[in-house]
């Protein structure tokens, strides 16, 4: 019995020792993991700081190179402007010298020509006067012809415009007469259709035929009377034959 108790106590102690060893191992593992994490964080921080410093150095170097490039470009631009101004001054000086030389040469030539033209001055004056008179006469003739032609054109245009207005008014009158005749014929047809006795129908039929004849005359003669056969005028044996086109609303032969 005592041996069983002793064995049980030993077993319990052994279990406790195992548990303690497990706890110690777990704590050591946790410490190791924490140390590893801290080391990793330190390494990452150092790497980030190193990369940031390298980026700053590269940025500063790039800025310095850009400033040097801009300075070189500005210097080159100023030098180009200076050279252009020098070239411009040189060209202007050469051009001025050439113009002065040409002016001196022309003055010399004019002086020589003036001496040579003294003898022919009177003859030249006469020729110039004659040419001026001839030019005035030619221009005057052309101006008179142009004015006359313009006046004739204006008169012709005015006559054509008046003729067009007369035709338009005559067409309007003819159209109104045709509408009036159509309305009257329509009314006569309605009355004829509703007539009760033969006498009324005959009277209405005659009126309708007369209105139809009037409308036919309007279509053929533009609203006047019937044109006499053979192209003769309606009155007066000494008048000229009618030459109006058929349907002309302004025909005076009626």
Helices and strands as residue ranges (DSSP letters): H 2-117, H 121-193, H 198-221, G 229-231
